[in-house]
């Protein structure tokens, strides 16, 4: 289930953020049809090791030990983020994403995510009825342009920060993840283990910092 649009980005972002593909040149071409994206690769790959670790099929959580180990196996390096931000800038991000959430404004039922510069500029946003899909579309758009890892960038999530979303951010090289809602305990553990700053409950009045405190000035 997904919101139609940016389907090639969705497919590419899913394959990359689940650790199946690492470089865009592994893709020979993508062919689209009604509710289908056929991804043709230059060389075959062994998918057997991913058969029990497709995170987007789980909405309520995954096995902690196996999940953390898989991220360690497929993540080439921890995100790089040599920056410090005022907490006030972070609390303004949800208001800056909202104008880009056009479908949410019409329906009230879509998730959104946005990538920001360290100056608080919205670089790109994506929406989808599935929060994992929205992030896959966002990451996939940069990955297809060969602009991953996303060093010195901030990711804003319109909902809560699950392990699955933080995992995708880690693989994309995002050093700060800001969520409007709560993080899960496994998301906090994963963020801390990779040096990612994880912020939850971000709004105009407040924010909670769960890991990577050194990047935020009060």
HELIX and SHEET records of a PDB file:
HELIX    1   1 UNK A    7  UNK A   17  1                                  11    
HELIX    2   2 UNK A   24  UNK A   26  5                                   3    
HELIX    3   3 UNK A   48  UNK A   50  5                                   3    
HELIX    4   4 UNK A   55  UNK A   57  5                                   3    
HELIX    5   5 UNK A   64  UNK A   74  1                                  11    
HELIX    6   6 UNK A   87  UNK A   91  1                                   5    
HELIX    7   7 UNK A   93  UNK A   98  1                                   6    
HELIX    8   8 UNK A  102  UNK A  107  1                                   6    
HELIX    9   9 UNK A  131  UNK A  144  1                                  14    
HELIX   10  10 UNK A  163  UNK A  172  1                                  10    
HELIX   11  11 UNK A  185  UNK A  193  1                                   9    
HELIX   12  12 UNK A  213  UNK A  215  5                                   3    
SHEET    1   A 2 UNK A  27  UNK A  33  0                                        
SHEET    2   A 2 UNK A  36  UNK A  41 -1                                        
SHEET    1   B 2 UNK A  85  UNK A  86  0                                        
SHEET    2   B 2 UNK A 216  UNK A 217  1                                        
SHEET    1   C 6 UNK A 122  UNK A 128  0                                        
SHEET    2   C 6 UNK A 111  UNK A 116 -1                                        
SHEET    3   C 6 UNK A 154  UNK A 157 -1                                        
SHEET    4   C 6 UNK A 176  UNK A 179  1                                        
SHEET    5   C 6 UNK A 197  UNK A 200  1                                        
SHEET    6   C 6 UNK A 208  UNK A 211 -1                                        
END                                                                             
